[in-house]
């Protein structure tokens, strides 16, 4: 090492006269130092106290921390590098493989931009380390429980001992009103109740002089006034209905107040609706819109709208299980044990307060329309689907 230092010093010591335009009377010696990419530096020897050559070891290994991180959109995270040996001179560069998800600065500061995954690579010489970045989607705003969520997902089975396990048209029981009172007292229904007419209006619109849901015609009905009960609270709302004419209707319902219940509805008639068909049914899909929604029926009445972002959709399926006719309101003297299976269906409802005990409300749907139909003194046996208490 001493020999290298001496040699370099001897080579570096040159007469100043070789560089100056006007020679001095006596030679002065300077050290000529070359740095890569720079002009020579000339240092007078009498100004030099000592010269020290330091050989820096290369980076043999390094760590990058953290190796993985989860961030919310808009969050940042500082990456840290530790090298071995600790006194090695180095420079580090950073790169993101997907700058649409997360970016990284030259100093290693990661910023989350959009939901997804990205890999940040740190490079020192020929060495590389990576950090896996997961950017989480923005948290969905909390929303109230929607009217359709209070309705049980399945009908009561034919024996009246539990819920059906499918939506086949022979899997639902048909009950006269007098029998339902006994069924509702069973333990498996302790957290449920028989729905009121005003509760069912949160599922289907009311039967009026117009069919708000019409599977045959292309027709719009806008700003329809509706009075609906949700978990014991009766409210006034408005709704828009767009009938597509091919067993498909779109709607925006629960407009009004703070719009906290505002939701998009899709009503579909599924199947052939033939006599004794076991697969035909009506499907209702509901998607929460909430108070921030500023669109119209035009925005939700497209197949493209419903093909995306389906994770939070609420779906209820309503079998066309037909109905039975009886000679009186108490289920005595069956006239026709079963009719219209595969073509029509309906649900019993708790009689309005003050009405005769035998009064019921049927909720019917068939190949042409879906509606709520209030009937009194009916001798028919219908399907039963309760509402949850919570």
LOFI-572334 format. One record per residue (C-alpha): residue number from 0; x, y, z. Coordinates in nm, 4 decimals, decimal comma. Example, Ala and Ser with C-alpha at 12.3 -4.5 7.8 and 13.67 -1.06 7.14 Angstrom:
+-----+----------+----------+----------+
!   k !       c1 !       c2 !       c3 !
+-----+----------+----------+----------+
!   0 !   1,2300 !  -0,4500 !   0,7800 !
!   1 !   1,3670 !  -0,1060 !   0,7140 !
+-----+----------+----------+----------+
! end
This chain:
+-----+----------+----------+----------+
!   k !       c1 !       c2 !       c3 !
+-----+----------+----------+----------+
!   0 !   0,0000 !   0,0000 !   0,0000 !
!   1 !   0,2884 !   0,2379 !   0,0884 !
!   2 !   0,4521 !   0,1665 !  -0,2479 !
!   3 !   0,1276 !   0,2528 !  -0,4343 !
!   4 !   0,0907 !   0,5745 !  -0,2344 !
!   5 !   0,4527 !   0,6788 !  -0,2985 !
!   6 !   0,4244 !   0,6077 !  -0,6694 !
!   7 !   0,1056 !   0,8115 !  -0,6999 !
!   8 !   0,2599 !   1,0991 !  -0,5093 !
!   9 !   0,5667 !   1,0983 !  -0,7312 !
!  10 !   0,3572 !   1,0913 !  -1,0466 !
!  11 !   0,1342 !   1,3671 !  -0,9139 !
!  12 !   0,4157 !   1,6026 !  -0,8198 !
!  13 !   0,4892 !   1,8122 !  -1,1280 !
!  14 !   0,6545 !   2,1497 !  -1,1749 !
!  15 !   0,4109 !   2,4375 !  -1,1878 !
!  16 !   0,6011 !   2,5688 !  -1,4900 !
!  17 !   0,4437 !   2,2987 !  -1,6999 !
!  18 !   0,1005 !   2,4521 !  -1,6397 !
!  19 !   0,1646 !   2,8220 !  -1,5873 !
!  20 !   0,2025 !   3,0580 !  -1,8829 !
!  21 !   0,4626 !   3,2673 !  -1,6979 !
!  22 !   0,7255 !   3,0594 !  -1,5220 !
!  23 !   0,8256 !   3,1648 !  -1,1707 !
!  24 !   1,1909 !   3,2155 !  -1,0667 !
!  25 !   1,1951 !   2,8939 !  -0,8702 !
!  26 !   0,9856 !   2,5843 !  -0,9487 !
!  27 !   0,6894 !   2,5253 !  -0,7222 !
!  28 !   0,5418 !   2,1831 !  -0,7010 !
!  29 !   0,1756 !   2,1016 !  -0,7001 !
!  30 !  -0,0286 !   1,7804 !  -0,6952 !
!  31 !  -0,2338 !   1,7201 !  -1,0062 !
!  32 !  -0,5490 !   1,5209 !  -0,9249 !
!  33 !  -0,7813 !   1,3823 !  -1,1917 !
!  34 !  -1,1391 !   1,2919 !  -1,1075 !
!  35 !  -1,3442 !   1,0971 !  -1,3552 !
!  36 !  -1,5367 !   1,3311 !  -1,5794 !
!  37 !  -1,3841 !   1,6440 !  -1,4212 !
!  38 !  -1,1081 !   1,8906 !  -1,5058 !
!  39 !  -0,7731 !   1,8386 !  -1,3264 !
!  40 !  -0,7444 !   1,9886 !  -0,9785 !
!  41 !  -0,4129 !   2,1559 !  -0,8967 !
!  42 !  -0,3134 !   2,1723 !  -0,5279 !
!  43 !   0,0146 !   2,3371 !  -0,4143 !
!  44 !   0,2262 !   2,0880 !  -0,2239 !
!  45 !   0,2939 !   2,3277 !   0,0632 !
!  46 !  -0,0806 !   2,3398 !   0,1251 !
!  47 !  -0,1085 !   1,9627 !   0,1591 !
!  48 !  -0,0919 !   1,8270 !   0,5128 !
!  49 !  -0,1423 !   1,4609 !   0,4223 !
!  50 !  -0,2854 !   1,2410 !   0,1510 !
!  51 !  -0,4981 !   0,9383 !   0,2318 !
!  52 !  -0,6285 !   0,6826 !  -0,0161 !
!  53 !  -0,9513 !   0,5041 !   0,0960 !
!  54 !  -1,0686 !   0,1989 !  -0,0915 !
!  55 !  -1,4503 !   0,1481 !  -0,0327 !
!  56 !  -1,5842 !  -0,2062 !  -0,0337 !
!  57 !  -1,8770 !  -0,2766 !  -0,2668 !
!  58 !  -2,2237 !  -0,3601 !  -0,1327 !
!  59 !  -2,2392 !  -0,7376 !  -0,0864 !
!  60 !  -2,6022 !  -0,7560 !   0,0268 !
!  61 !  -2,8896 !  -0,5330 !   0,1303 !
!  62 !  -3,2370 !  -0,5524 !   0,2763 !
!  63 !  -3,5469 !  -0,3597 !   0,1735 !
!  64 !  -3,8197 !  -0,3024 !   0,4280 !
!  65 !  -4,1032 !  -0,3524 !   0,4434 !
!  66 !  -4,1178 !  -0,6468 !   0,2019 !
!  67 !  -4,4953 !  -0,6161 !   0,1697 !
!  68 !  -4,7455 !  -0,3501 !   0,2656 !
!  69 !  -5,1199 !  -0,2798 !   0,2438 !
!  70 !  -5,2273 !   0,0767 !   0,1784 !
!  71 !  -5,5514 !   0,2643 !   0,1291 !
!  72 !  -5,5843 !   0,4823 !  -0,1786 !
!  73 !  -5,3989 !   0,8081 !  -0,1046 !
!  74 !  -5,1704 !   0,6618 !   0,1644 !
!  75 !  -4,7880 !   0,6736 !   0,1496 !
!  76 !  -4,5149 !   0,4471 !   0,2850 !
!  77 !  -4,1404 !   0,5102 !   0,3153 !
!  78 !  -3,9152 !   0,2223 !   0,2082 !
!  79 !  -3,5831 !   0,1715 !   0,3904 !
!  80 !  -3,2587 !   0,0157 !   0,2654 !
!  81 !  -2,9848 !  -0,1340 !   0,4893 !
!  82 !  -2,6600 !  -0,2419 !   0,3190 !
!  83 !  -2,3819 !  -0,4842 !   0,4073 !
!  84 !  -2,1130 !  -0,3794 !   0,4834 !
!  85 !  -2,2621 !  -0,0855 !   0,6665 !
!  86 !  -1,9874 !   0,1587 !   0,5550 !
!  87 !  -2,0156 !   0,0759 !   0,1844 !
!  88 !  -2,0756 !   0,3636 !  -0,0533 !
!  89 !  -2,3839 !   0,3064 !  -0,2708 !
!  90 !  -2,6701 !   0,4591 !  -0,4602 !
!  91 !  -3,0155 !   0,3018 !  -0,4830 !
!  92 !  -3,2856 !   0,3383 !  -0,7484 !
!  93 !  -3,6549 !   0,2512 !  -0,7185 !
!  94 !  -3,9092 !   0,1464 !  -0,9805 !
!  95 !  -4,2803 !   0,0503 !  -0,9754 !
!  96 !  -4,4060 !  -0,2120 !  -1,2202 !
!  97 !  -4,7515 !  -0,0507 !  -1,2241 !
!  98 !  -4,7544 !   0,3245 !  -1,1754 !
!  99 !  -5,1338 !   0,3308 !  -1,2093 !
! 100 !  -5,1583 !   0,1449 !  -0,8774 !
! 101 !  -4,8598 !   0,2830 !  -0,6849 !
! 102 !  -4,5705 !   0,5192 !  -0,7622 !
! 103 !  -4,2344 !   0,5529 !  -0,5879 !
! 104 !  -4,0001 !   0,8521 !  -0,5632 !
! 105 !  -3,6217 !   0,8468 !  -0,5985 !
! 106 !  -3,6059 !   0,8520 !  -0,2181 !
! 107 !  -3,8264 !   0,5405 !  -0,1852 !
! 108 !  -4,1560 !   0,7028 !  -0,0857 !
! 109 !  -4,4470 !   0,4896 !  -0,2125 !
! 110 !  -4,7844 !   0,6499 !  -0,2873 !
! 111 !  -5,1016 !   0,4428 !  -0,3376 !
! 112 !  -5,3122 !   0,5643 !  -0,6308 !
! 113 !  -5,5730 !   0,2976 !  -0,7136 !
! 114 !  -5,6933 !  -0,0419 !  -0,5942 !
! 115 !  -5,4723 !  -0,3278 !  -0,7124 !
! 116 !  -5,1228 !  -0,4685 !  -0,6629 !
! 117 !  -4,7834 !  -0,3364 !  -0,7631 !
! 118 !  -4,4221 !  -0,4414 !  -0,7095 !
! 119 !  -4,1578 !  -0,1860 !  -0,6091 !
! 120 !  -3,8037 !  -0,2898 !  -0,7051 !
! 121 !  -3,4981 !  -0,1403 !  -0,5339 !
! 122 !  -3,1678 !  -0,1745 !  -0,7229 !
! 123 !  -2,8114 !  -0,1319 !  -0,5935 !
! 124 !  -2,5563 !  -0,2252 !  -0,8560 !
! 125 !  -2,6520 !  -0,5728 !  -0,9693 !
! 126 !  -2,8511 !  -0,6492 !  -0,6548 !
! 127 !  -3,2310 !  -0,6146 !  -0,6386 !
! 128 !  -3,4960 !  -0,6438 !  -0,3689 !
! 129 !  -3,8733 !  -0,6093 !  -0,4004 !
! 130 !  -4,1647 !  -0,4844 !  -0,1958 !
! 131 !  -4,5173 !  -0,6088 !  -0,2739 !
! 132 !  -4,7752 !  -0,3289 !  -0,2456 !
! 133 !  -5,1473 !  -0,4020 !  -0,2146 !
! 134 !  -5,3717 !  -0,1003 !  -0,2525 !
! 135 !  -5,7146 !  -0,1572 !  -0,1055 !
! 136 !  -6,0314 !  -0,0217 !  -0,2616 !
! 137 !  -6,1867 !   0,2701 !  -0,0759 !
! 138 !  -6,4141 !   0,1529 !   0,2013 !
! 139 !  -6,7756 !   0,1422 !   0,0959 !
! 140 !  -6,9905 !   0,3943 !   0,2792 !
! 141 !  -7,2098 !   0,2426 !   0,5437 !
! 142 !  -7,5676 !   0,2044 !   0,4307 !
! 143 !  -7,8952 !   0,1204 !   0,5995 !
! 144 !  -8,0546 !  -0,2215 !   0,5695 !
! 145 !  -8,2704 !  -0,2120 !   0,2589 !
! 146 !  -8,6367 !  -0,3073 !   0,2475 !
! 147 !  -8,5730 !  -0,6245 !   0,0471 !
! 148 !  -8,3102 !  -0,7451 !   0,2964 !
! 149 !  -8,5771 !  -0,7921 !   0,5627 !
! 150 !  -8,7479 !  -1,0561 !   0,3464 !
! 151 !  -8,6317 !  -1,4156 !   0,3993 !
! 152 !  -8,4371 !  -1,5589 !   0,1024 !
! 153 !  -8,6613 !  -1,8711 !   0,0729 !
! 154 !  -9,0285 !  -1,9671 !   0,1065 !
! 155 !  -9,1619 !  -2,1966 !   0,3794 !
! 156 !  -9,1551 !  -2,5625 !   0,2720 !
! 157 !  -9,4747 !  -2,7644 !   0,1938 !
! 158 !  -9,4757 !  -2,9267 !   0,5396 !
! 159 !  -9,4582 !  -2,5895 !   0,7132 !
! 160 !  -9,1666 !  -2,7088 !   0,9237 !
! 161 !  -8,8796 !  -2,5036 !   0,7841 !
! 162 !  -8,7547 !  -2,3011 !   0,4916 !
! 163 !  -8,7459 !  -2,4462 !   0,1416 !
! 164 !  -8,4005 !  -2,5406 !   0,0162 !
! 165 !  -8,4571 !  -2,4409 !  -0,3461 !
! 166 !  -8,6687 !  -2,2113 !  -0,5608 !
! 167 !  -8,8271 !  -2,4950 !  -0,7570 !
! 168 !  -9,1997 !  -2,4379 !  -0,7978 !
! 169 !  -9,2776 !  -2,7585 !  -0,6063 !
! 170 !  -9,0518 !  -2,6675 !  -0,3115 !
! 171 !  -9,2830 !  -2,4003 !  -0,1668 !
! 172 !  -9,5796 !  -2,4750 !   0,0543 !
! 173 !  -9,9305 !  -2,3352 !  -0,0086 !
! 174 ! -10,1177 !  -2,2323 !   0,3047 !
! 175 ! -10,4566 !  -2,0914 !   0,3987 !
! 176 ! -10,4445 !  -1,8011 !   0,6381 !
! 177 ! -10,5801 !  -1,9995 !   0,9349 !
! 178 ! -10,2869 !  -2,2444 !   0,9179 !
! 179 ! -10,0223 !  -1,9732 !   0,8973 !
! 180 ! -10,0889 !  -1,8582 !   1,2521 !
! 181 !  -9,9779 !  -2,2001 !   1,3808 !
! 182 !  -9,6750 !  -2,2128 !   1,1490 !
! 183 !  -9,5514 !  -1,8708 !   1,2624 !
! 184 !  -9,5474 !  -1,9902 !   1,6256 !
! 185 !  -9,2778 !  -2,2510 !   1,5563 !
! 186 !  -8,9291 !  -2,2018 !   1,6974 !
! 187 !  -8,7525 !  -2,1713 !   1,3592 !
! 188 !  -8,9570 !  -1,8569 !   1,2948 !
! 189 !  -8,9022 !  -1,6922 !   1,6332 !
! 190 !  -8,6993 !  -1,4150 !   1,4671 !
! 191 !  -8,9527 !  -1,3604 !   1,1856 !
! 192 !  -9,3012 !  -1,2232 !   1,1383 !
! 193 !  -9,5688 !  -1,2388 !   0,8725 !
! 194 !  -9,5276 !  -0,9373 !   0,6478 !
! 195 !  -9,7725 !  -0,6473 !   0,6374 !
! 196 !  -9,9077 !  -0,5118 !   0,3072 !
! 197 !  -9,6974 !  -0,1975 !   0,3519 !
! 198 !  -9,3806 !  -0,4069 !   0,4026 !
! 199 !  -9,4402 !  -0,6074 !   0,0856 !
! 200 !  -9,4638 !  -0,2805 !  -0,1076 !
! 201 !  -9,0879 !  -0,2512 !  -0,0578 !
! 202 !  -9,0551 !  -0,5569 !  -0,2835 !
! 203 !  -9,3301 !  -0,5123 !  -0,5452 !
! 204 !  -9,5288 !  -0,2006 !  -0,6328 !
! 205 !  -9,8993 !  -0,1793 !  -0,5563 !
! 206 ! -10,1721 !  -0,2897 !  -0,7953 !
! 207 ! -10,3413 !   0,0224 !  -0,9297 !
! 208 ! -10,5277 !   0,1176 !  -1,2434 !
! 209 ! -10,1898 !   0,0868 !  -1,4196 !
! 210 !  -9,9396 !  -0,1970 !  -1,4090 !
! 211 !  -9,6209 !  -0,0301 !  -1,2929 !
! 212 !  -9,4307 !  -0,3471 !  -1,3805 !
! 213 !  -9,5501 !  -0,4697 !  -1,7183 !
! 214 !  -9,3535 !  -0,7486 !  -1,8833 !
! 215 !  -9,5267 !  -0,7069 !  -2,2204 !
! 216 !  -9,5180 !  -0,3342 !  -2,2964 !
! 217 !  -9,2464 !  -0,0728 !  -2,3365 !
! 218 !  -9,3673 !   0,2043 !  -2,1102 !
! 219 !  -9,2283 !   0,4427 !  -1,8453 !
! 220 !  -9,3987 !   0,5529 !  -1,5243 !
! 221 !  -9,2131 !   0,8342 !  -1,3483 !
! 222 !  -9,2432 !   0,9931 !  -1,0043 !
! 223 !  -9,4951 !   0,7371 !  -0,8803 !
! 224 !  -9,5904 !   0,8023 !  -0,5171 !
! 225 !  -9,5485 !   0,5044 !  -0,2849 !
! 226 !  -9,6101 !   0,4579 !   0,0898 !
! 227 !  -9,3802 !   0,1848 !   0,2190 !
! 228 !  -9,2968 !   0,0453 !   0,5618 !
! 229 !  -8,9365 !  -0,0466 !   0,6444 !
! 230 !  -8,8756 !  -0,2158 !   0,9798 !
! 231 !  -9,1784 !  -0,0537 !   1,1387 !
! 232 !  -9,1258 !   0,2928 !   0,9864 !
! 233 !  -9,3803 !   0,4096 !   0,7324 !
! 234 !  -9,2528 !   0,6611 !   0,4781 !
! 235 !  -9,3584 !   0,8428 !   0,1635 !
! 236 !  -9,1406 !   0,7847 !  -0,1405 !
! 237 !  -9,1408 !   0,8199 !  -0,5167 !
! 238 !  -9,0264 !   0,5770 !  -0,7853 !
! 239 !  -8,9478 !   0,5614 !  -1,1578 !
! 240 !  -9,0284 !   0,2468 !  -1,3599 !
! 241 !  -8,9047 !   0,1610 !  -1,7079 !
! 242 !  -9,0639 !  -0,1444 !  -1,8717 !
! 243 !  -8,8527 !  -0,2883 !  -2,1522 !
! 244 !  -9,1277 !  -0,5095 !  -2,3009 !
! 245 !  -8,9308 !  -0,8345 !  -2,2806 !
! 246 !  -9,0099 !  -0,9556 !  -1,9281 !
! 247 !  -8,7699 !  -0,6968 !  -1,7883 !
! 248 !  -8,8357 !  -0,3845 !  -1,5840 !
! 249 !  -8,5908 !  -0,1389 !  -1,4281 !
! 250 !  -8,6773 !   0,0985 !  -1,1464 !
! 251 !  -8,5338 !   0,3587 !  -0,9127 !
! 252 !  -8,7214 !   0,3369 !  -0,5853 !
! 253 !  -8,7254 !   0,5093 !  -0,2464 !
! 254 !  -8,6696 !   0,8577 !  -0,3784 !
! 255 !  -8,7445 !   1,1075 !  -0,1068 !
! 256 !  -8,6374 !   1,2353 !   0,2325 !
! 257 !  -8,2617 !   1,1995 !   0,2713 !
! 258 !  -8,2476 !   0,9350 !  -0,0049 !
! 259 !  -8,0809 !   0,6990 !   0,2418 !
! 260 !  -8,2853 !   0,4064 !   0,1015 !
! 261 !  -8,2478 !   0,5059 !  -0,2653 !
! 262 !  -8,1937 !   0,1899 !  -0,4702 !
! 263 !  -8,2011 !   0,0565 !  -0,8260 !
! 264 !  -8,4331 !  -0,2392 !  -0,8921 !
! 265 !  -8,4321 !  -0,4944 !  -1,1726 !
! 266 !  -8,7399 !  -0,7177 !  -1,2164 !
! 267 !  -8,7000 !  -1,0200 !  -1,4460 !
! 268 !  -8,9440 !  -1,2857 !  -1,5585 !
! 269 !  -8,7365 !  -1,6040 !  -1,5928 !
! 270 !  -8,8588 !  -1,9150 !  -1,7801 !
! 271 !  -9,1483 !  -2,0126 !  -2,0047 !
! 272 !  -9,4321 !  -1,9678 !  -1,7499 !
! 273 !  -9,6046 !  -2,2836 !  -1,8702 !
! 274 !  -9,8518 !  -2,4910 !  -1,6713 !
! 275 !  -9,6678 !  -2,7190 !  -1,4261 !
! 276 !  -9,3286 !  -2,5720 !  -1,5192 !
! 277 !  -9,1058 !  -2,6058 !  -1,2123 !
! 278 !  -8,8418 !  -2,3481 !  -1,3081 !
! 279 !  -9,0257 !  -2,0278 !  -1,4033 !
! 280 !  -8,9899 !  -1,7483 !  -1,1502 !
! 281 !  -8,9510 !  -1,3754 !  -1,0982 !
! 282 !  -8,6121 !  -1,2485 !  -0,9892 !
! 283 !  -8,5661 !  -0,9143 !  -0,8162 !
! 284 !  -8,2172 !  -0,7634 !  -0,7953 !
! 285 !  -8,1567 !  -0,4528 !  -0,5860 !
! 286 !  -7,8477 !  -0,2312 !  -0,5900 !
! 287 !  -7,7979 !   0,0454 !  -0,3358 !
! 288 !  -7,7582 !   0,3964 !  -0,4776 !
! 289 !  -7,7699 !   0,6170 !  -0,1694 !
! 290 !  -7,7920 !   0,9941 !  -0,1234 !
! 291 !  -7,4897 !   1,0699 !  -0,3433 !
! 292 !  -7,6552 !   0,9294 !  -0,6568 !
! 293 !  -7,7483 !   1,2080 !  -0,8998 !
! 294 !  -7,8445 !   0,9999 !  -1,2048 !
! 295 !  -8,1791 !   0,9046 !  -1,3549 !
! 296 !  -8,3570 !   0,5950 !  -1,4809 !
! 297 !  -8,1496 !   0,6338 !  -1,7983 !
! 298 !  -7,8333 !   0,5506 !  -1,6065 !
! 299 !  -7,9519 !   0,2236 !  -1,4521 !
! 300 !  -8,1812 !   0,0890 !  -1,7277 !
! 301 !  -7,9069 !  -0,0869 !  -1,9259 !
! 302 !  -7,7626 !  -0,4375 !  -1,9265 !
! 303 !  -7,4133 !  -0,2888 !  -1,9059 !
! 304 !  -7,4914 !  -0,1138 !  -1,5773 !
! 305 !  -7,6009 !  -0,4398 !  -1,4128 !
! 306 !  -7,3132 !  -0,6472 !  -1,5526 !
! 307 !  -7,0544 !  -0,4599 !  -1,3431 !
! 308 !  -6,9969 !  -0,4115 !  -0,9702 !
! 309 !  -7,2319 !  -0,6935 !  -0,8743 !
! 310 !  -7,0683 !  -0,7770 !  -0,5406 !
! 311 !  -7,3143 !  -0,5829 !  -0,3251 !
! 312 !  -7,6317 !  -0,6711 !  -0,5182 !
! 313 !  -7,9212 !  -0,8199 !  -0,3182 !
! 314 !  -8,1226 !  -1,0862 !  -0,5003 !
! 315 !  -8,4541 !  -1,2477 !  -0,4140 !
! 316 !  -8,6174 !  -1,5211 !  -0,6250 !
! 317 !  -8,9950 !  -1,5743 !  -0,6266 !
! 318 !  -9,1206 !  -1,9144 !  -0,7520 !
! 319 !  -9,4414 !  -1,9456 !  -0,9523 !
! 320 !  -9,5886 !  -2,2112 !  -0,7247 !
! 321 !  -9,9531 !  -2,1536 !  -0,8164 !
! 322 ! -10,2325 !  -2,1572 !  -0,5576 !
! 323 ! -10,5057 !  -2,3806 !  -0,4174 !
! 324 ! -10,8779 !  -2,3034 !  -0,4043 !
! 325 ! -11,0945 !  -2,3934 !  -0,1027 !
! 326 ! -11,4695 !  -2,3835 !  -0,0440 !
! 327 ! -11,4304 !  -2,1423 !   0,2481 !
! 328 ! -11,1735 !  -1,9179 !   0,4144 !
! 329 ! -11,0706 !  -2,1831 !   0,6668 !
! 330 ! -10,9372 !  -2,4361 !   0,4170 !
! 331 ! -11,2376 !  -2,6661 !   0,4232 !
! 332 ! -11,3631 !  -2,8544 !   0,1182 !
! 333 ! -11,0876 !  -2,8268 !  -0,1408 !
! 334 ! -11,2283 !  -2,7446 !  -0,4826 !
! 335 ! -10,9041 !  -2,7488 !  -0,6717 !
! 336 ! -10,5983 !  -2,8646 !  -0,4821 !
! 337 ! -10,3593 !  -2,6878 !  -0,7160 !
! 338 ! -10,3815 !  -2,4552 !  -1,0127 !
! 339 ! -10,1531 !  -2,2297 !  -1,2206 !
! 340 !  -9,8270 !  -2,3824 !  -1,0970 !
! 341 !  -9,5517 !  -2,2543 !  -1,3249 !
! 342 !  -9,7659 !  -1,9591 !  -1,4350 !
! 343 !  -9,8590 !  -1,7655 !  -1,1226 !
! 344 !  -9,7724 !  -1,7199 !  -0,7576 !
! 345 !  -9,8656 !  -1,5200 !  -0,4541 !
! 346 !  -9,7852 !  -1,4622 !  -0,0887 !
! 347 ! -10,0019 !  -1,4430 !   0,2176 !
! 348 !  -9,9845 !  -1,1258 !   0,4160 !
! 349 ! -10,0931 !  -1,0242 !   0,7624 !
! 350 ! -10,4444 !  -0,8734 !   0,7433 !
! 351 ! -10,4664 !  -0,5005 !   0,7839 !
! 352 ! -10,5454 !  -0,3870 !   1,1373 !
! 353 ! -10,9182 !  -0,4059 !   1,2050 !
! 354 ! -10,9885 !  -0,6321 !   0,9072 !
! 355 ! -11,1701 !  -0,9630 !   0,9344 !
! 356 ! -10,9455 !  -1,2516 !   1,0365 !
! 357 ! -11,0014 !  -1,4248 !   0,7036 !
! 358 ! -10,8736 !  -1,1286 !   0,5013 !
! 359 ! -10,5451 !  -1,1772 !   0,3252 !
! 360 ! -10,3298 !  -0,9931 !   0,0779 !
! 361 ! -10,1852 !  -1,1791 !  -0,2187 !
! 362 !  -9,8768 !  -1,0739 !  -0,4053 !
! 363 !  -9,9083 !  -1,2035 !  -0,7552 !
! 364 !  -9,6840 !  -1,2242 !  -1,0532 !
! 365 !  -9,7401 !  -1,3913 !  -1,3863 !
! 366 !  -9,6272 !  -1,3634 !  -1,7438 !
! 367 !  -9,7640 !  -1,0136 !  -1,7910 !
! 368 !  -9,7121 !  -0,8222 !  -1,4697 !
! 369 !  -9,5862 !  -0,8083 !  -1,1148 !
! 370 !  -9,8023 !  -0,6382 !  -0,8564 !
! 371 !  -9,9446 !  -0,6322 !  -0,5065 !
! 372 ! -10,3129 !  -0,7212 !  -0,5068 !
! 373 ! -10,5233 !  -0,6656 !  -0,1958 !
! 374 ! -10,8023 !  -0,9227 !  -0,1643 !
! 375 ! -11,0535 !  -0,9758 !   0,1150 !
! 376 ! -11,2124 !  -1,3002 !   0,2271 !
! 377 ! -11,0019 !  -1,5089 !  -0,0095 !
! 378 ! -11,0369 !  -1,8860 !   0,0058 !
! 379 ! -10,7051 !  -1,9447 !  -0,1672 !
! 380 ! -10,3917 !  -2,0990 !  -0,0208 !
! 381 ! -10,0751 !  -1,9087 !  -0,1040 !
! 382 !  -9,7011 !  -1,9272 !  -0,0560 !
! 383 !  -9,5507 !  -1,7962 !   0,2681 !
! 384 !  -9,2296 !  -1,5995 !   0,3091 !
! 385 !  -9,1765 !  -1,4108 !   0,6365 !
! 386 !  -8,9842 !  -1,0918 !   0,7178 !
! 387 !  -8,7054 !  -1,0818 !   0,9741 !
! 388 !  -8,7557 !  -0,8896 !   1,2977 !
! 389 !  -8,4039 !  -0,7421 !   1,2923 !
+-----+----------+----------+----------+
! end
